[in-house]
Amino acid sequence: MKGPVLICGVASESPLAMAIEAAERLGVAFHVIDQRRLAGQDIEVGVKGGKLIARWWNGTQAVDLTRCGGAYTRAVPAGLLRDPPTDPRGLLHRHYFVDALNAWLEAAPLRVANRIAAGISNASKPWQAQLIRRAGFATPESLLTNDPEAVRAFRKKHGRVIFKSASGVRSIVTRLAGTQDAQLERVRALPTLFQAFVPGVNYRVHVVGERVVCTRVDSDATDYRYAGREGMAARMQPDRLPPELARRCVGLAAGMGLELAGIDLKRRPDGEYVCFEVNPSPAYSCFDRESAEAVAEALVIHLSGGARRGSHRKRHPLESVPA
């Protein structure tokens, strides 16, 4: 299955940029389809002789995409890009191009990180929580409701409670304070996910195939991604998971059909690990540089079908390879 890696999305976005840099370091052949540079390019996908075909015209030459060994995609709907074409034809072209590419990637017989269908569980955190529990992880006690009284009863039971979006739309995890009582009526218009606060240490685990790269995050912030908003800091450092837990993370990602996954864990004071969610399109570049480079290189190697001759990649010192 070895072949060039296809990288799709906004090439300047840091996760894609790091994957491109990794491919260059490792001497792995790759193609880049940059959503912001589709003018003068075209794509043809379909079925011919019972086989899927996909040809990309990059403005200078035709590329047979079926020869790729794998694909890393963070392609987003054309209308969500910050700089959509101002002319209707250009906007339609971008829509059709990305839709055709995504349709082919859903069915193409190659490794894709990740297919849209594989990441669909992230659109419903309650559904995803059921998949997480089936994989053997504990999850926070949760309440999805639009009933303010149910929220008050839940807070009375657990004391410290947080709330966030129940969908895949990014939201800031926020502690529910008594001063917000007057605003609880707003949940009648939008069902919201409430969870019992879990004390402990945060871990972001990136799974690439069967490789596991773990980052420990020390922070007193409710949501360490936005620690600065609370006047706090988040210190990140490479770490290693217990082997059995690493195997469980690999199994969780594989069970969801994900070649790449960002798994959010927290180790409670009693030593038990709680899993919050699984991100099918993790922005791994925002974690410590050593871990991020390990993820990018593992991803390129995984999607190309194996390490290339002359590769000078050194395994991340804390990278786990479950037996």
Secondary structure as the mmCIF struct_conf table of DSSP 4:
data_model
#
loop_
_struct_conf.conf_type_id
_struct_conf.id
_struct_conf.beg_label_comp_id
_struct_conf.beg_label_asym_id
_struct_conf.beg_label_seq_id
_struct_conf.end_label_comp_id
_struct_conf.end_label_asym_id
_struct_conf.end_label_seq_id
HELX_LH_PP_P HELX_LH_PP_P1 PRO A 4 PRO A 4
STRN STRN1 VAL A 5 GLY A 9
TURN_TY1_P TURN_TY1_P1 ALA A 11 SER A 12
BEND BEND1 GLU A 13 GLU A 13
HELX_RH_AL_P HELX_RH_AL_P1 SER A 14 LEU A 26
TURN_TY1_P TURN_TY1_P2 GLY A 27 GLY A 27
STRN STRN2 PHE A 30 ASP A 34
HELX_RH_3T_P HELX_RH_3T_P1 GLN A 35 ARG A 37
TURN_TY1_P TURN_TY1_P3 ALA A 39 GLY A 40
STRN STRN3 ASP A 42 LYS A 48
TURN_TY1_P TURN_TY1_P4 GLY A 49 GLY A 50
STRN STRN4 LYS A 51 TRP A 57
BEND BEND2 GLY A 59 THR A 60
STRN STRN5 ALA A 62 ASP A 64
HELX_RH_3T_P HELX_RH_3T_P2 LEU A 65 ARG A 67
BEND BEND3 GLY A 69 GLY A 69
STRN STRN6 GLY A 70 THR A 73
HELX_RH_3T_P HELX_RH_3T_P3 ALA A 78 LEU A 80
BEND BEND4 LEU A 81 ASP A 83
BEND BEND5 THR A 86 ASP A 87
HELX_RH_AL_P HELX_RH_AL_P2 PRO A 88 ALA A 107
BEND BEND6 PRO A 109 LEU A 110
STRN STRN7 ARG A 111 ALA A 113
TURN_TY1_P TURN_TY1_P5 ASN A 114 ASN A 114
TURN_TY1_P TURN_TY1_P6 ILE A 116 ILE A 116
HELX_RH_3T_P HELX_RH_3T_P4 ALA A 117 ALA A 123
HELX_RH_AL_P HELX_RH_AL_P3 LYS A 125 ARG A 134
TURN_TY1_P TURN_TY1_P7 ALA A 135 GLY A 136
STRN STRN8 ALA A 138 ALA A 138
STRN STRN9 SER A 142 THR A 145
BEND BEND7 ASN A 146 ASN A 146
HELX_RH_AL_P HELX_RH_AL_P4 PRO A 148 HIS A 158
BEND BEND8 GLY A 159 ARG A 160
STRN STRN10 VAL A 161 LYS A 164
BEND BEND9 ALA A 166 VAL A 169
STRN STRN11 THR A 174 ARG A 175
HELX_RH_3T_P HELX_RH_3T_P5 GLY A 178 ARG A 188
TURN_TY1_P TURN_TY1_P8 ALA A 189 ALA A 189
BEND BEND10 LEU A 190 LEU A 190
STRN STRN12 THR A 192 ALA A 196
BEND BEND11 GLY A 200 GLY A 200
STRN STRN13 VAL A 201 VAL A 208
TURN_TY1_P TURN_TY1_P9 GLY A 209 GLU A 210
STRN STRN14 ARG A 211 ASP A 218
BEND BEND12 ALA A 221 ASP A 223
HELX_RH_3T_P HELX_RH_3T_P6 TYR A 224 GLU A 230
TURN_TY1_P TURN_TY1_P10 GLY A 231 GLY A 231
STRN STRN15 ARG A 235 ASP A 239
HELX_RH_AL_P HELX_RH_AL_P5 PRO A 243 GLY A 255
TURN_TY1_P TURN_TY1_P11 MET A 256 GLY A 257
BEND BEND13 GLU A 259 GLU A 259
STRN STRN16 LEU A 260 ARG A 267
TURN_TY1_P TURN_TY1_P12 PRO A 269 ASP A 270
BEND BEND14 GLY A 271 GLY A 271
STRN STRN17 TYR A 273 ASN A 279
BEND BEND15 PRO A 280 SER A 281
HELX_RH_3T_P HELX_RH_3T_P7 TYR A 284 CYS A 286
BEND BEND16 PHE A 287 PHE A 287
HELX_RH_AL_P HELX_RH_AL_P6 ARG A 289 SER A 304
TURN_TY1_P TURN_TY1_P13 GLY A 305 GLY A 305
BEND BEND17 GLY A 306 GLY A 306
HELX_LH_PP_P HELX_LH_PP_P2 ALA A 307 ARG A 308
TURN_TY1_P TURN_TY1_P14 ARG A 309 GLY A 310
TURN_TY1_P TURN_TY1_P15 PRO A 317 LEU A 318
STRN STRN18 SER A 320 SER A 320
#
